Amino acid sequence: MTNTILNFHTATGHEVLAAAGKKYLRPGGRIATDKLFEWANFQPGERVLELGSSFGYSAIALAKSYHVKVVGVEKNPDSVACARANICAAGLENQVEIIEGNIFNLETIPGKFDYVLAEAILTMQSPLGKAKILAEIHNKLKPGGKFLSHELLARDKEEQIHDDLAPVIRVNSTPLSESNWMTAFATAGLQVQKCQTDSMNLLNLKRIFQDEGIFNTTRIMWNILTQRAIRKRVLEMYQVFHKYQHELGYIILCAVAH
């Protein structure tokens, strides 16, 4: 994704943050993702399907850390090209594959998987969209396979948050309460084994330092300060996050397919 081809007025929130240089775009940051992977208990050689692979950073990290095989699905052709270049640079062509495709058409991906991973994907869908994707996730998992989910939590004021958040994120962002996430999973035949919630600090400076490190945080801050179009969008998002700082959080769930 390059700034020359990105329309900052219409781009989604995660595209804007990625253009600013942010690599970790998850509501709970790396700490929550690490906890989710601890629950997963990956074994070498197992297969992971990742939805919305972006530039391939998490797929590469998974393959390196756990020696699993990762198939990533990403719809943006520029992101696919970038991810494939990153995979080649890491020397992981035999472990990681990125497919240009749509998360609503997972049936086109061959085979079944030990795990499906989706981070900050379901939140951005309507209730019908969530249900369709969850049903397809269930169908891509082996019996007893695990769905690993990391999403935005609305402890209260679900409708108000949606009304304020969707326009600034530029997608139909619909966070749910813990009970409503559980219900959505159960309806798709996914039994939640473990669940954790906490505060959402996506644009908190301390969390950015934890996730990105000093060098990349400095680069992100510089891009936001010097590029007016990025700064405008980031401030819009920050204002909504701050307004609902007590209601918004993250949720991670590990569910088993039955």
C-alpha positions in Angstrom: 0.0 0.0 0.0 1.6 3.3 -1.1 0.4 6.8 -0.2 0.3 7.7 -3.9 -2.5 5.2 -4.7 -4.4 5.5 -1.4 -7.4 7.9 -1.2 -7.2 8.9 2.4 -10.7 10.3 2.4 -12.3 7.0 1.5 -9.7 4.5 2.7 -10.6 2.2 5.6 -9.2 2.9 9.0 -6.8 0.0 9.0 -5.5 1.1 5.5 -4.8 4.6 6.9 -3.0 3.3 10.0 -1.0 0.9 7.7 0.0 3.8 5.5 1.2 5.7 8.6 3.5 2.7 9.2 1.5 0.7 11.9 2.2 -3.0 11.6 0.0 -4.2 14.5 -3.6 -3.3 13.9 -5.3 -5.5 16.5 -7.6 -4.1 19.2 -5.7 -5.7 22.0 -2.2 -5.4 20.5 0.5 -8.0 20.5 -0.1 -8.9 24.2 -3.6 -10.2 23.3 -2.5 -12.0 20.2 0.3 -13.7 22.1 -2.2 -14.9 24.7 -4.4 -16.3 21.9 -1.5 -18.2 20.4 -0.6 -19.6 23.8 -4.2 -21.0 24.0 -3.8 -22.4 20.5 -0.9 -24.7 21.4 0.3 -24.9 17.8 2.2 -28.0 16.8 4.9 -28.1 14.0 3.5 -28.9 10.6 -0.1 -28.0 11.4 -2.1 -25.9 8.9 -3.4 -22.4 9.7 -5.8 -20.4 7.6 -5.4 -16.6 8.2 -8.2 -14.2 7.1 -7.1 -10.8 6.0 -3.4 -11.3 5.8 -2.5 -7.7 4.8 1.3 -7.5 4.3 2.0 -11.0 5.7 3.6 -9.9 8.9 1.6 -12.2 11.2 1.7 -15.1 8.8 5.5 -14.9 8.7 5.7 -14.6 12.5 3.5 -17.6 12.9 5.6 -19.7 10.6 8.9 -18.7 12.2 7.7 -19.0 15.8 5.6 -22.2 15.6 6.8 -24.0 12.4 3.3 -24.2 11.2 2.2 -23.9 7.5 0.1 -20.8 6.9 -2.3 -20.0 4.1 -3.4 -16.4 4.1 -6.4 -14.8 2.3 -6.1 -11.2 1.3 -8.4 -9.3 -1.2 -6.2 -6.2 -1.9 -3.8 -7.1 -4.8 -1.2 -4.5 -3.7 -1.1 -6.0 -0.2 -0.9 -9.5 -1.7 2.1 -8.5 -3.7 3.8 -6.9 -0.7 3.1 -10.0 1.5 4.6 -12.3 -1.1 7.7 -10.1 -1.3 8.0 -10.2 2.5 7.6 -14.0 2.5 10.3 -14.4 -0.1 12.6 -12.1 1.9 12.0 -14.2 4.9 12.8 -17.4 3.0 9.4 -19.0 3.9 8.0 -19.8 0.5 7.6 -23.4 1.6 5.7 -22.5 4.7 3.6 -19.5 3.9 1.3 -18.9 0.9 -0.9 -15.8 0.3 -4.0 -16.2 -1.8 -5.7 -13.2 -3.4 -9.3 -13.9 -2.5 -12.4 -12.9 -0.6 -13.1 -14.0 3.0 -16.8 -14.5 2.0 -15.7 -17.3 -0.4 -13.6 -19.6 1.7 -15.0 -22.6 -0.1 -12.6 -21.8 -3.0 -9.6 -22.6 -0.8 -8.8 -26.3 -0.9 -8.5 -28.5 2.1 -9.3 -28.3 5.8 -7.3 -26.6 8.5 -6.2 -27.2 12.1 -6.8 -23.5 12.9 -8.5 -20.5 11.4 -7.2 -17.1 12.6 -9.1 -13.9 12.2 -8.0 -10.7 13.9 -10.1 -7.5 13.6 -12.0 -9.1 10.7 -15.5 -10.0 12.1 -16.0 -6.6 13.8 -16.1 -4.9 10.4 -19.0 -7.0 9.2 -22.8 -6.6 9.5 -24.6 -9.3 11.6 -25.4 -11.2 8.4 -21.8 -10.9 7.3 -20.5 -12.2 10.6 -22.9 -15.2 10.4 -21.8 -16.0 6.9 -18.1 -15.8 7.6 -18.4 -17.8 10.9 -20.3 -20.6 9.0 -17.6 -20.7 6.4 -14.9 -20.8 9.1 -16.6 -23.8 10.6 -16.6 -25.5 7.3 -12.9 -25.0 6.7 -11.9 -26.4 10.1 -11.1 -30.1 10.7 -13.3 -31.7 13.4 -11.9 -30.4 16.6 -10.1 -27.7 14.8 -9.7 -24.3 16.6 -10.9 -20.9 15.6 -8.7 -18.1 17.0 -10.5 -14.7 17.1 -9.3 -11.3 18.2 -12.0 -8.6 17.9 -13.4 -5.3 19.2 -15.7 -5.5 22.2 -18.6 -3.2 23.1 -19.3 -3.5 26.8 -22.3 -1.2 26.4 -23.9 1.1 23.9 -23.5 -1.2 20.9 -25.7 0.8 18.6 -24.3 4.2 19.6 -20.7 2.9 19.1 -21.6 1.5 15.6 -23.3 4.8 14.6 -20.2 6.8 15.6 -17.5 4.3 14.6 -18.6 3.2 11.1 -18.3 6.7 9.5 -14.7 7.3 10.8 -13.5 3.7 10.0 -15.3 3.8 6.6 -16.6 0.2 7.1 -19.6 -1.2 8.8 -17.8 -1.6 12.1 -20.1 -3.4 14.5 -18.5 -4.5 17.8 -20.5 -6.8 19.9 -20.8 -7.5 23.7 -19.2 -10.6 25.1 -22.5 -12.5 25.2 -23.4 -11.5 21.7 -20.0 -12.7 20.4 -20.6 -16.0 22.2 -24.0 -16.4 20.7 -22.7 -15.7 17.2 -20.0 -18.3 17.6 -22.4 -20.9 19.0 -24.9 -20.4 16.2 -22.1 -21.3 13.7 -21.3 -24.5 15.6 -18.1 -23.1 17.3 -17.9 -23.8 21.0 -15.9 -21.2 22.9 -13.3 -22.8 25.2 -11.4 -19.7 26.3 -12.2 -16.0 26.3 -10.5 -12.9 27.7 -11.5 -9.2 27.5 -9.7 -6.0 28.4 -9.3 -2.4 27.4 -8.8 -1.3 23.8 -5.7 0.8 23.4 -5.1 0.8 19.6 -4.1 4.4 19.5 -2.6 4.7 23.0 1.0 5.8 22.8 2.2 3.4 25.4 0.6 0.5 23.6 2.0 1.6 20.3 5.5 1.6 21.8 4.9 -2.0 23.2 3.6 -3.2 19.8 5.9 -1.4 17.4 9.1 -0.6 19.2 10.8 2.8 19.4 12.0 3.1 15.8 8.7 2.3 14.2 6.7 4.3 16.7 8.9 7.3 15.9 8.2 6.8 12.1 4.5 6.4 12.7 4.3 9.6 14.8 6.4 11.5 12.1 4.0 10.4 9.3 0.9 11.4 11.3 2.4 14.8 12.2 3.7 15.6 8.7 0.9 14.2 6.5 -2.3 16.2 7.0 -4.6 13.7 5.3 -3.4 10.9 7.6 -3.5 13.1 10.7 -7.1 14.1 10.0 -8.3 10.5 9.8 -6.3 9.3 12.8 -7.7 12.2 14.9 -11.2 11.3 13.9 -10.7 7.7 15.0 -9.0 8.7 18.2 -11.9 11.0 19.2 -14.4 8.1 18.9 -12.1 5.7 20.7 -11.7 8.3 23.5 -15.4 9.1 23.7 -16.1 5.4 24.3 -13.0 4.6 26.3 -15.0 2.9 29.0 -17.3 1.0 26.7 -14.8 -0.2 24.1 -12.4 -3.1 24.7 -11.0 -6.1 23.0 -12.0 -9.7 23.1 -10.0 -12.8 22.3 -11.7 -16.2 21.9 -10.5 -19.7 21.2 -13.4 -21.9 19.9 -13.6 -25.5 18.7 -15.5 -26.7 15.7 -18.1 -29.4 16.3 
